[in-house]
Amino acid sequence: MAWKCNVCGYIHEGDAPPEICPVCGVPASEFTEIPSSEEPAEESAVEQNVSDVMVQTMINWGVTHVFGMVGHSNLGLADAIRKQCEAGKLHYIGIRHEGAASFAASAFGKLTGKPAACLSIAGPGATNLLTGLWDARVDRIPILALTGQIDTQVLGPGAFQEVDLASAFSSVACWSRTVLDTSNHAELMNLALKNAILQRDVGHLIFPNEVQTLPAPAPQAGSPEGRLPNLETTPPAQSIDQAMELINKADRPAIIVGHGARFRMSGILKLANELGCPVITTFKGKGLIPDSDPLGCGVLGRSGTLVSAHFMNSADLLVVFGASFSQHTGINPDIPTIQVDLDPITLGKFHSVAVPVVGEIGITAELFLKRLKNPACTDRRKEIAAKKAEWTTEKKNRAAKHEGHGLNAAEIFEALSELIPENAVIAVDVGNNTYSFGRYFESKGQPVLMSGYLGSIGFGYPAAMGAWAAAPDRPIVALTGDGGFGQYMGELCTAVKYNMNITHILLNNHELGKISTEQKMAGMTVWETDLHNPSFAEYADICGAKGFRVEKLNELEDAVKAALAVEGPALVEIMSDPELI
């Protein structure tokens, strides 16, 4: 008898479901019995090969999706994945470039908190994964990389597609091992996923070609049972005491939330409402509180607003949940700060903070709420509303500017704020289009996925594919510039192949606008940032998607509504001004 977790997909074999899912922690009530007619026939020990055991172990850990490319040095592993896809236990998405596979898997993890896998061949296929894996690593996202390798007997002298993958992945993976014929195969997959999940990092396995189809000496698959601790960590009492002494006497506290608070906002918002204090987000945290919320003050830092800057700089205490204090965020180090994070290394990483609190963010916020004792702070809702009204006027003034070179970013995002559905997931790229999105888009609470610390151009469209895989029933919106989409244009064909419901908003200014801006600011000549582009709308039609082109503001609403109504991939190409950002 087998039982499947309805939340994460973990498969448990036994007469009854486990009391608690070892992967995602939900109770037994969230498990559904898999009818015996749907269970794959048990294969004998002789029939189970190394790849079969390792892929089943991967599934037992809750991995549901693999993004990759099948090739000559991963055929045995790919065949094991095929069997599980046909059994309904796994989903495979064949991409056109391995870099898109790792970006998609990274975005999947950013949206769900759970690892997806990316698959490649040896040599160039494996090295193509590295950028997306670095994106996951620096943004602290769990991800599993599966790379083929040439036969071990020809390793060394420089055979065709030979790359020392152990060395190549040593700096990007927190855990990387080669699968040998003598390995404990289930244990290798156990450890790859345990490290990826607990360290929120890259787990990597190298599969030499000849090992993949060897009979498994121990056909028993592994699982996370007894492997993962409960991470609902309560902070030390002394840390809570120190924090509450500051919170209870603060006059103008402000709360800042980052991506690390994505799944724990309930307690934070209760605390903010009790204090009547502003809630500011990092760019990676955009959408964690709707901009319409009376306490929502938008994004902080280079992509931020005048509202967020005012309320941070006027605060006498900052309470920061799940933010990394990156340079681009610009959290003021001169204001007394309480920093809360589950990772002790993150606490005070860039500068000393008044109270570093190690603990699970949701639990800590609830403890703060319980310990409030007649806080001295001023309710700032009216002040927030006044500053937001000033910002609305400023945005309208900016939107009114036109120089005849395309649409103004402020007017584009004013329209998109109304048009993008409240339940959408938004994947953004890198560049001025994204900075403008951070400033001008009025979030209704839509989760935003981005290449945060790495800031990798090209992330946007593959990330939308990862979001679609994680949430196929939600509207998925990709927001890119022409430069970013140009790096992974072929993936539009992937979206068509799998009928991904992705609405792509593409700002076309025929330029790497962010780089032009940097050259100007440095007093340099603008050089080699202009782009020769096709008609992206026509390109979408050629690929089998639906393309729309917008040259005037009065065309934008109808085009976006039509694209959102398409059951499958659609692209809206907006001719935009590179200067009015």
Secondary structure as GFF3:
##gff-version 3
##sequence-region A 1 581
A	DSSP	beta_strand	2	5	.	.	.	ID=ss1
A	DSSP	beta_strand	11	13	.	.	.	ID=ss2
A	DSSP	three_ten_helix	28	30	.	.	.	ID=ss3
A	DSSP	beta_strand	31	34	.	.	.	ID=ss4
A	DSSP	alpha_helix	50	60	.	.	.	ID=ss5
A	DSSP	beta_strand	65	68	.	.	.	ID=ss6
A	DSSP	alpha_helix	75	86	.	.	.	ID=ss7
A	DSSP	beta_strand	91	94	.	.	.	ID=ss8
A	DSSP	alpha_helix	98	112	.	.	.	ID=ss9
A	DSSP	beta_strand	117	120	.	.	.	ID=ss10
A	DSSP	alpha_helix	124	128	.	.	.	ID=ss11
A	DSSP	alpha_helix	130	138	.	.	.	ID=ss12
A	DSSP	beta_strand	143	149	.	.	.	ID=ss13
A	DSSP	three_ten_helix	152	154	.	.	.	ID=ss14
A	DSSP	alpha_helix	165	168	.	.	.	ID=ss15
A	DSSP	beta_strand	175	178	.	.	.	ID=ss16
A	DSSP	alpha_helix	185	199	.	.	.	ID=ss17
A	DSSP	beta_strand	202	208	.	.	.	ID=ss18
A	DSSP	three_ten_helix	209	211	.	.	.	ID=ss19
A	DSSP	alpha_helix	237	249	.	.	.	ID=ss20
A	DSSP	beta_strand	253	257	.	.	.	ID=ss21
A	DSSP	three_ten_helix	259	261	.	.	.	ID=ss22
A	DSSP	alpha_helix	265	275	.	.	.	ID=ss23
A	DSSP	beta_strand	279	281	.	.	.	ID=ss24
A	DSSP	beta_strand	296	299	.	.	.	ID=ss25
A	DSSP	alpha_helix	306	313	.	.	.	ID=ss26
A	DSSP	beta_strand	317	321	.	.	.	ID=ss27
A	DSSP	beta_strand	337	341	.	.	.	ID=ss28
A	DSSP	beta_strand	355	358	.	.	.	ID=ss29
A	DSSP	alpha_helix	361	370	.	.	.	ID=ss30
A	DSSP	alpha_helix	381	399	.	.	.	ID=ss31
A	DSSP	alpha_helix	409	419	.	.	.	ID=ss32
A	DSSP	beta_strand	425	428	.	.	.	ID=ss33
A	DSSP	alpha_helix	432	440	.	.	.	ID=ss34
A	DSSP	beta_strand	448	449	.	.	.	ID=ss35
A	DSSP	alpha_helix	460	470	.	.	.	ID=ss36
A	DSSP	beta_strand	476	481	.	.	.	ID=ss37
A	DSSP	alpha_helix	482	487	.	.	.	ID=ss38
A	DSSP	alpha_helix	491	497	.	.	.	ID=ss39
A	DSSP	beta_strand	502	508	.	.	.	ID=ss40
A	DSSP	alpha_helix	513	521	.	.	.	ID=ss41
A	DSSP	alpha_helix	536	543	.	.	.	ID=ss42
A	DSSP	beta_strand	546	550	.	.	.	ID=ss43
A	DSSP	alpha_helix	553	565	.	.	.	ID=ss44
A	DSSP	beta_strand	570	575	.	.	.	ID=ss45
###
